[in-house]
Amino acid sequence: MTTVALKDVTKVFRDGTVAVDSINLDVNDGEFMVLLGPSGCGKSTVLRMVAGLEDPTSGAVMLNGELANDLPPRERKIAMVFQDFALYPHMSVNDNIAFPLKLAGVEPTPRGERVTDVASALGIGDVLARRPSQLSGGQRQRVAMGRAIVRRPGLFLMDEPLSNLDSGLRAELRAEISGLTRELGVTTIYVTHDQAEALTMADRVAIMRKGVLQDVGTPTQVYGRPATLYVAAFLGSPRMNLLEASVYVHLDRYVTLTLGEQALYLPWDDIRSRAVAHYHGERIVVGMRAEALTPVAPDTPGDVLQGRIRYLEHHGHESLAFLDIGATAIMVDDIGAPVDADAPPGQRGLRRFGQVMQRITGRANEPTTQATNGSRTSVLHDPGRHHRRPAELAVRLAPYPAVTAGHPLAVQVRMDALHFFDERGDRIDVGWR
């Protein structure tokens, strides 16, 4: 099989756009690695460099421990599945799947046997005589998968292969692809912007933002202990609640986290309190997911936050209440740049409209240069500004609860489930991974 190692790989296009910035990533033999991130973050460029379709500007692409920068694509023993299927419309399903074997000079009899075996495994054995135009989207994606599998490659590269399918079919093929690649034991690098695909299919997930690798780990690790504020905001539904907090240390007792006019108390015997205590008198970002919040009676002792429901969302199996607790929110937009919550409301609306139009016209897909860690700006608000975005704390409730907007609600906070980030968006923690 195949191992992949990217060593300080950078890709700069001719116009100066930095698509990939000094990525270091190892993919083990037989591992299912998912590259996750929004459009324009550089994940497809990484895939194309591994395939040999793009040359890295600097750094090394290693396959099985050997430098592959100058190795042509056909000699890399790689099969690639594209987003748009890339099937030959004038060929039958049988001929599409058999085409790479024909190019490789495989004799007709063994070629036919391999095509039949692969088609049967993918559930398309009964459509071998049809052409792509006569197939459904799911069948065409299976044909594309079959054409890749029939070559028996050492490495699968998949570039958002399910993004053109409806949600039900995506879920079905997600399970099939995951099971099939593990059964074959083939090393796989899978690119997607869908966190559900990443968290359900991957052995490990590599999360990218603007060409920079943000975090790498198992799905449990990146969800449970995100390395950066961006990863925390990107993963999870509803998104993690991110609140601005002031830190005050009461030595050998507790650390107070002031959220507006309310406070939480981190016990001194919590190992994280030592790390947070370094920010005494400063502001940090506190993250809490909806599952860390439990509705309770207002007079419940412990770490409880009080607020009023701003609005409700009903999802059938549950309802989400968005609670105004008088704290200030930290917002991260779809491509990872902190939203300026201190800008006037009208200006914020124009900026959001501009971002939407960029995504519609495709301009948002263009990778942008990522600032280095030393030059990143603070994600915390200037306290001298008057326009501050109130936090809307997402809380899970039973389906269609007997509360409405404006209703008071108290929630108990699981202190062991809190996440802490500094002003640059890096995780504050010790021994966290």
C-alpha positions as CSV (number, residue, x, y, z in Angstrom):
1,M,0.0,0.0,0.0
2,T,1.0,3.6,0.3
3,T,2.1,6.2,2.9
4,V,2.0,9.9,2.2
5,A,4.0,12.6,3.9
6,L,3.9,16.3,3.1
7,K,6.9,18.2,4.4
8,D,6.6,22.0,4.5
9,V,4.6,22.0,1.3
10,T,3.7,25.4,-0.1
11,K,1.9,26.3,-3.3
12,V,1.9,29.9,-4.6
13,F,0.1,30.6,-7.8
14,R,1.5,33.0,-10.5
15,D,-0.7,35.9,-9.3
16,G,0.9,35.6,-5.8
17,T,-2.0,33.8,-4.2
18,V,-0.8,31.5,-1.4
19,A,-3.1,28.5,-1.8
20,V,-1.2,26.2,0.6
21,D,1.2,27.5,3.3
22,S,3.9,25.2,4.8
23,I,1.7,22.1,5.4
24,N,3.1,19.2,7.3
25,L,1.0,16.1,7.2
26,D,1.5,12.3,7.5
27,V,-1.0,9.8,6.2
28,N,-0.4,6.2,7.4
29,D,-0.7,3.1,5.3
30,G,-4.4,2.1,5.0
31,E,-5.6,5.2,6.8
32,F,-8.7,7.2,5.8
33,M,-7.6,10.8,6.1
34,V,-10.2,13.6,5.5
35,L,-9.1,17.1,4.5
36,L,-11.9,19.4,5.8
37,G,-12.5,23.1,5.3
38,P,-14.6,25.7,3.5
39,S,-14.3,26.5,-0.2
40,G,-11.0,28.1,-1.0
41,C,-9.0,26.8,1.9
42,G,-6.5,24.9,-0.3
43,K,-7.6,21.3,0.4
44,S,-8.2,20.4,-3.3
45,T,-4.8,22.0,-4.1
46,V,-3.2,19.6,-1.6
47,L,-4.9,16.7,-3.2
48,R,-3.7,17.8,-6.7
49,M,-0.2,18.1,-5.5
50,V,-0.3,14.6,-4.1
51,A,-1.7,13.3,-7.4
52,G,1.0,15.2,-9.4
53,L,-1.5,17.4,-11.2
54,E,0.1,20.5,-9.5
55,D,3.8,21.1,-8.6
56,P,4.5,22.4,-5.1
57,T,6.3,25.8,-5.0
58,S,8.4,24.4,-2.2
59,G,8.5,21.5,0.2
60,A,8.5,17.7,-0.4
61,V,5.7,15.3,-1.4
62,M,6.8,11.8,-0.2
63,L,5.2,8.6,-1.3
64,N,6.3,5.5,0.6
65,G,9.2,7.5,2.0
66,E,10.5,8.5,-1.4
67,L,10.5,12.0,-2.9
68,A,7.7,12.2,-5.5
69,N,7.9,15.9,-6.6
70,D,9.1,15.0,-10.1
71,L,7.2,11.8,-10.4
72,P,4.6,11.9,-13.2
73,P,1.0,11.1,-12.1
74,R,0.8,7.8,-14.0
75,E,3.8,6.5,-12.0
76,R,2.3,7.3,-8.6
77,K,-0.1,4.3,-8.4
78,I,-2.9,6.7,-7.5
79,A,-6.6,6.7,-8.4
80,M,-8.6,9.9,-8.2
81,V,-12.4,10.4,-8.0
82,F,-13.6,13.8,-9.0
83,Q,-16.6,15.9,-7.9
84,D,-18.2,15.9,-11.4
85,F,-17.7,12.1,-12.0
86,A,-15.6,12.8,-15.2
87,L,-17.1,9.8,-17.1
88,Y,-16.8,9.4,-20.9
89,P,-20.4,10.0,-22.2
90,H,-19.9,8.0,-25.4
91,M,-18.8,4.9,-23.5
92,S,-20.9,2.3,-21.7
93,V,-20.5,1.7,-17.9
94,N,-18.5,-1.4,-18.7
95,D,-16.1,0.5,-21.0
96,N,-15.8,3.4,-18.5
97,I,-14.7,1.1,-15.7
98,A,-12.5,-1.0,-18.0
99,F,-10.7,2.0,-19.6
100,P,-7.7,2.3,-17.2
101,L,-7.2,-1.5,-17.6
102,K,-7.3,-1.2,-21.3
103,L,-4.7,1.6,-21.2
104,A,-2.5,-0.6,-18.9
105,G,-2.6,-3.4,-21.5
106,V,-4.6,-5.9,-19.5
107,E,-6.0,-8.7,-21.6
108,P,-9.8,-8.7,-22.4
109,T,-10.7,-11.8,-20.3
110,P,-9.1,-10.8,-17.0
111,R,-10.2,-7.2,-17.7
112,G,-13.8,-8.3,-18.0
113,E,-13.6,-10.4,-14.8
114,R,-12.2,-7.5,-12.8
115,V,-14.9,-5.1,-14.1
116,T,-17.7,-7.6,-13.3
117,D,-16.3,-8.1,-9.7
118,V,-16.1,-4.4,-9.1
119,A,-19.5,-3.6,-10.6
120,S,-21.1,-6.3,-8.4
121,A,-19.4,-5.0,-5.3
122,L,-20.8,-1.5,-6.0
123,G,-24.3,-2.6,-6.9
124,I,-24.1,-1.5,-10.6
125,G,-23.7,-5.0,-12.2
126,D,-27.1,-4.6,-13.9
127,V,-26.3,-1.3,-15.7
128,L,-23.0,-2.2,-17.4
129,A,-24.5,-1.8,-20.9
130,R,-25.9,1.7,-20.2
131,R,-24.3,5.0,-20.9
132,P,-23.7,7.7,-18.2
133,S,-26.6,9.8,-19.4
134,Q,-29.0,6.9,-18.6
135,L,-27.8,6.7,-15.0
136,S,-28.8,8.5,-11.8
137,G,-26.3,10.6,-9.9
138,G,-25.6,7.9,-7.4
139,Q,-25.0,5.3,-10.1
140,R,-22.7,7.6,-12.0
141,Q,-20.7,8.2,-8.8
142,R,-20.5,4.4,-8.3
143,V,-19.1,4.1,-11.8
144,A,-16.5,6.7,-11.1
145,M,-15.6,4.8,-7.9
146,G,-15.5,1.5,-9.9
147,R,-13.1,3.0,-12.4
148,A,-10.8,4.0,-9.6
149,I,-11.0,0.7,-7.7
150,V,-10.5,-1.6,-10.7
151,R,-6.9,-0.3,-11.0
152,R,-6.1,-1.6,-7.6
153,P,-4.2,1.5,-6.6
154,G,-2.1,2.0,-3.5
155,L,-3.8,5.4,-2.9
156,F,-7.3,6.8,-3.4
157,L,-7.7,10.5,-3.8
158,M,-11.3,11.7,-3.6
159,D,-12.2,15.4,-4.3
160,E,-15.7,16.0,-2.8
161,P,-17.2,13.0,-4.6
162,L,-20.6,13.3,-3.0
163,S,-21.3,17.1,-3.1
164,N,-23.5,16.9,-6.2
165,L,-25.9,14.3,-4.7
166,D,-29.0,14.8,-2.5
167,S,-28.7,14.3,1.2
168,G,-30.2,10.8,1.4
169,L,-28.0,9.4,-1.3
170,R,-24.9,11.1,0.3
171,A,-25.6,9.3,3.5
172,E,-25.9,6.0,1.7
173,L,-22.8,6.4,-0.4
174,R,-20.9,7.8,2.6
175,A,-21.3,4.4,4.4
176,E,-20.5,2.5,1.2
177,I,-17.3,4.4,0.5
178,S,-16.1,4.2,4.1
179,G,-16.8,0.4,4.3
180,L,-15.3,-0.4,0.9
181,T,-12.0,1.5,1.4
182,R,-11.5,-0.2,4.7
183,E,-12.3,-3.6,3.3
184,L,-9.7,-3.0,0.5
185,G,-7.2,-1.6,3.0
186,V,-6.3,1.2,0.6
187,T,-4.9,4.5,1.9
188,T,-7.4,7.2,1.2
189,I,-7.3,11.0,1.2
190,Y,-10.8,12.5,1.0
191,V,-11.6,16.2,0.5
192,T,-14.9,17.6,1.8
193,H,-16.4,20.8,3.2
194,D,-19.1,18.7,5.0
195,Q,-18.3,18.1,8.6
196,A,-20.8,15.2,8.9
197,E,-18.8,13.4,6.2
198,A,-15.5,14.1,7.9
199,L,-16.6,13.1,11.4
200,T,-18.4,9.9,10.3
201,M,-15.9,8.6,7.7
202,A,-12.4,9.6,8.8
203,D,-9.8,7.8,10.8
204,R,-8.2,11.2,11.2
205,V,-9.3,14.7,10.1
206,A,-7.0,17.5,9.0
207,I,-8.8,20.9,9.1
208,M,-7.6,23.7,6.9
209,R,-8.2,27.4,6.8
210,K,-6.8,29.8,4.1
211,G,-4.1,27.3,3.2
212,V,-2.9,26.7,6.7
213,L,-3.4,23.4,8.6
214,Q,-5.3,24.2,11.8
215,D,-5.7,20.9,13.5
216,V,-5.2,17.1,12.9
217,G,-6.6,14.3,15.0
218,T,-9.3,11.7,15.3
219,P,-12.9,12.9,15.0
220,T,-13.2,12.7,18.7
221,Q,-10.1,14.7,19.3
222,V,-10.8,17.6,16.9
223,Y,-14.4,17.9,18.1
224,G,-13.7,17.4,21.8
225,R,-10.5,19.4,22.1
226,P,-10.3,21.8,19.1
227,A,-6.8,23.4,18.8
228,T,-8.0,26.8,17.5
229,L,-11.0,29.0,17.8
230,Y,-11.6,28.5,14.1
231,V,-11.9,24.7,14.5
232,A,-14.2,25.1,17.5
233,A,-16.5,27.3,15.5
234,F,-16.4,25.2,12.4
235,L,-17.3,21.9,14.0
236,G,-20.6,21.1,15.6
237,S,-24.3,21.9,15.1
238,P,-25.4,24.2,16.5
239,R,-22.1,26.0,16.5
240,M,-20.1,26.3,19.8
241,N,-21.1,29.3,21.9
242,L,-18.1,31.6,22.0
243,L,-18.1,34.3,24.6
244,E,-15.8,37.0,25.7
245,A,-14.7,36.6,29.3
246,S,-12.5,38.6,31.8
247,V,-10.2,36.5,34.0
248,Y,-9.7,37.1,37.7
249,V,-7.6,34.8,39.8
250,H,-8.3,34.0,43.5
251,L,-5.2,32.1,44.3
252,D,-5.6,28.6,45.7
253,R,-9.4,29.0,45.5
254,Y,-10.8,29.5,42.0
255,V,-10.6,31.5,38.7
256,T,-13.5,33.8,38.0
257,L,-14.6,34.1,34.4
258,T,-16.8,37.2,34.1
259,L,-19.3,37.1,31.2
260,G,-21.0,40.5,31.2
261,E,-22.7,40.8,34.6
262,Q,-22.5,37.1,35.3
263,A,-19.7,34.8,36.2
264,L,-18.5,31.2,36.2
265,Y,-16.0,29.8,38.7
266,L,-13.2,27.4,37.5
267,P,-12.1,25.4,40.6
268,W,-8.4,25.7,41.5
269,D,-8.0,21.9,41.5
270,D,-9.0,21.8,37.8
271,I,-5.7,21.4,35.9
272,R,-6.8,23.9,33.3
273,S,-7.1,26.7,35.9
274,R,-3.3,27.1,36.1
275,A,-3.2,27.8,32.3
276,V,-6.1,30.2,32.4
277,A,-4.7,32.0,35.5
278,H,-1.8,33.3,33.3
279,Y,-4.4,35.7,31.8
280,H,-5.4,37.4,35.1
281,G,-6.8,40.8,34.3
282,E,-7.1,40.0,30.6
283,R,-9.8,38.8,28.3
284,I,-10.1,35.4,26.7
285,V,-12.7,33.5,24.7
286,V,-14.7,30.8,26.5
287,G,-16.4,28.2,24.4
288,M,-19.3,26.0,25.4
289,R,-21.3,23.6,23.3
290,A,-25.0,23.2,23.6
291,E,-24.6,19.8,25.2
292,A,-22.7,21.4,28.1
293,L,-25.8,23.4,29.1
294,T,-28.7,22.0,31.0
295,P,-31.9,24.0,31.8
296,V,-32.5,24.2,35.5
297,A,-34.6,26.0,38.1
298,P,-33.5,29.7,38.6
299,D,-32.4,29.0,42.3
300,T,-30.3,25.9,41.4
301,P,-26.8,26.2,43.1
302,G,-23.6,25.9,41.2
303,D,-22.4,27.4,37.9
304,V,-25.7,28.8,36.5
305,L,-26.3,31.4,33.8
306,Q,-29.5,33.4,33.7
307,G,-31.0,34.9,30.6
308,R,-34.1,35.4,28.4
309,I,-34.9,33.5,25.2
310,R,-34.4,35.7,22.2
311,Y,-35.9,33.1,19.8
312,L,-36.6,29.4,19.3
313,E,-35.8,27.0,16.5
314,H,-37.8,23.8,16.2
315,H,-36.1,20.7,14.6
316,G,-38.7,18.0,15.3
317,H,-36.6,15.8,17.6
318,E,-35.5,18.9,19.7
319,S,-35.8,22.6,20.0
320,L,-33.0,25.1,20.2
321,A,-33.4,28.2,22.5
322,F,-31.1,31.1,21.9
323,L,-30.5,32.8,25.2
324,D,-29.5,36.4,25.8
325,I,-27.3,36.3,29.0
326,G,-25.9,39.8,28.7
327,A,-22.5,38.6,27.5
328,T,-20.5,39.5,24.4
329,A,-20.2,37.0,21.5
330,I,-17.2,36.2,19.5
331,M,-18.3,35.4,15.9
332,V,-16.3,33.5,13.2
333,D,-17.7,33.7,9.7
334,D,-17.9,30.9,7.1
335,I,-14.3,31.3,5.9
336,G,-12.8,31.6,9.3
337,A,-12.0,35.3,9.7
338,P,-13.4,36.9,12.9
339,V,-16.5,39.0,12.3
340,D,-16.1,42.6,13.4
341,A,-19.0,42.5,15.9
342,D,-18.2,46.1,17.0
343,A,-19.0,47.5,13.6
344,P,-22.3,49.4,13.3
345,P,-25.2,47.1,12.5
346,G,-25.8,48.5,9.0
347,Q,-22.1,48.1,8.2
348,R,-22.1,44.5,9.4
349,G,-25.1,43.8,7.2
350,L,-23.3,45.2,4.1
351,R,-20.2,43.1,4.9
352,R,-22.3,39.9,5.3
353,F,-24.1,40.8,2.0
354,G,-20.7,41.2,0.3
355,Q,-19.6,37.8,1.7
356,V,-22.7,36.1,0.3
357,M,-22.3,37.7,-3.1
358,Q,-18.6,36.6,-3.2
359,R,-19.7,33.0,-2.5
360,I,-22.4,33.2,-5.2
361,T,-20.0,34.6,-7.8
362,G,-17.2,32.3,-6.8
363,R,-14.8,35.0,-5.7
364,A,-14.9,33.6,-2.2
365,N,-13.4,30.3,-3.5
366,E,-10.1,32.0,-4.3
367,P,-7.5,31.1,-1.6
368,T,-6.1,34.1,0.3
369,T,-2.9,34.6,2.1
370,Q,-2.9,33.5,5.7
371,A,-1.1,35.7,8.2
372,T,1.6,34.1,10.3
373,N,0.9,33.4,13.9
374,G,3.0,36.4,15.0
375,S,1.0,38.8,12.9
376,R,-2.6,37.6,13.7
377,T,-4.9,40.2,15.1
378,S,-6.9,39.8,18.3
379,V,-10.4,38.3,18.0
380,L,-11.5,40.1,21.1
381,H,-13.4,43.4,20.9
382,D,-12.1,46.9,21.7
383,P,-13.8,47.7,25.0
384,G,-13.9,51.4,24.0
385,R,-16.4,50.7,21.2
386,H,-20.1,51.1,21.8
387,H,-21.5,48.5,19.3
388,R,-21.1,45.0,20.8
389,R,-22.9,41.9,19.6
390,P,-24.8,40.2,22.4
391,A,-24.2,36.5,22.9
392,E,-27.1,34.2,21.9
393,L,-26.4,31.1,23.9
394,A,-27.7,28.0,22.0
395,V,-29.4,25.6,24.5
396,R,-31.0,22.3,23.6
397,L,-34.6,21.8,24.8
398,A,-37.3,19.2,24.5
399,P,-39.4,19.3,21.2
400,Y,-41.8,22.2,21.2
401,P,-41.3,23.3,24.9
402,A,-43.9,25.4,26.8
403,V,-41.8,28.6,26.5
404,T,-41.7,31.5,24.0
405,A,-39.4,34.4,23.1
406,G,-38.9,36.6,26.1
407,H,-39.3,33.8,28.6
408,P,-36.6,33.7,31.3
409,L,-34.4,30.6,31.4
410,A,-31.5,29.4,33.6
411,V,-28.9,26.9,32.5
412,Q,-26.3,25.0,34.4
413,V,-22.9,24.9,32.9
414,R,-20.7,21.8,32.9
415,M,-17.4,23.4,33.8
416,D,-15.3,20.4,32.7
417,A,-16.8,20.8,29.2
418,L,-15.6,24.4,28.7
419,H,-13.0,25.4,26.1
420,F,-10.6,28.3,26.5
421,F,-8.9,30.4,23.7
422,D,-6.5,33.3,23.8
423,E,-6.9,36.6,21.9
424,R,-5.2,35.1,18.8
425,G,-7.6,32.2,18.7
426,D,-5.2,29.5,20.0
427,R,-6.3,27.0,22.6
428,I,-5.5,27.6,26.3
429,D,-5.0,24.2,27.9
430,V,-2.4,21.8,29.3
431,G,-2.1,18.1,28.3
432,W,-5.2,18.5,26.1
433,R,-4.4,16.0,23.4
